[in-house]
Amino acid sequence: MELRRVGIIGLGAMGRPMAEHVAKAGHSLSLHDIAPGRAEEAAEATGGRAANGPAGVAAASDVVITMLPTGADVVRAALDEGGIADGFAEDGILVDMSSSEPSGTVALAAALRERGIGMIDAPVSGGRKGAVEGTLTVMAGGDEALVERCRPVLETMGKRVVRTGPVGSGHALKALNNTISAAGFLIAAEAFLVGKRFGLEPETMAGVVNASTGMNHSTRNKLARFVFSRGFDSGFSLDLMVKDLDIALDLARDTGTAVPFAALSRQIWAQAQQNLEPGRDHTEIVRWLERLARAELR
Ligand code: NAD
């Protein structure tokens, strides 16, 4: 049976533009966000409907997407009184597209299964740009049949939808991706600050590195767009980055894997978080590094 009626809970930097793509594909939308007025604004823009809380969203939906800050937020939205589980008719499906903790996801999926509700995890990569353009990479964990049922909805938001394995595996891979991405950003910023103090220009360094073996996603995209421009507006917060690194370190601990470099990287990101005001964009870690280096990447 086709999943026509889609609910979305969490209409922030990612959920809001994702809702546009789901609506454009012809799905009916029920929306909820805890921030006053946000669901109403999104409903107006997409032709959807603002629902009365998570249960209200589920009651009007075949599938509910959560795009919330943390896995704990998703568990509360799903299982608290007036939550998604209370609202769903039989055969409802929860698709958690947030970057949540894999162990919490496995437990939540089991609790929902007992109530006749299916669940997959489908976190994304590609940032706000990918969400706006509908070109996200989607890492879908869950029973194959369930993932395939959700695929048409996921494909409205992503250009690459990959089944990663059982439920929780998407969330595991997402945290590992961000571990690589965070370290790549950090080492590029540090190296460029050394170069700046030596007298090299950021654009010269980026041009050469991007044609050399040091090239990564940050040297190719993020530094120029968000740091050299001084915009620091990637749309992905420092708090959420540290959350993802914590998830990856938990995963390392749970699997008994030694990760000295990831642990050091997490420590540096957390230190920046403590030294910058709350709510900062993750690219603003460079402002803190610049203070330490007494140089700026302009
Ligand atoms: P955000 O903070 O911009 O948006 C979260 C939204 O959820 C806000 O509108 C907030 O009001 C709402 N919210 C919070 N708690 C709620 C609750 N209990 N009930 C209803 N609404 C609630 O966050 P975001 O950047 O959109 O990220 C969402 C998730 O996607 C996170 O897990 C993040 O790690 C992940 N992610 C973000 C990006 C990015 O570039 N921003 C990229 C990939 C993945």
Residues whose N, C-alpha, C, O or C-beta is under 5 A from the ligand:
A	BS01	NAD	G10 L11 G12 A13 M14 G15 H32 D33 I34 A35 M67 L68 P69 T70 D73 M97 S98 S99 V124 S125 G127 R128 S234 G235 F236 L240
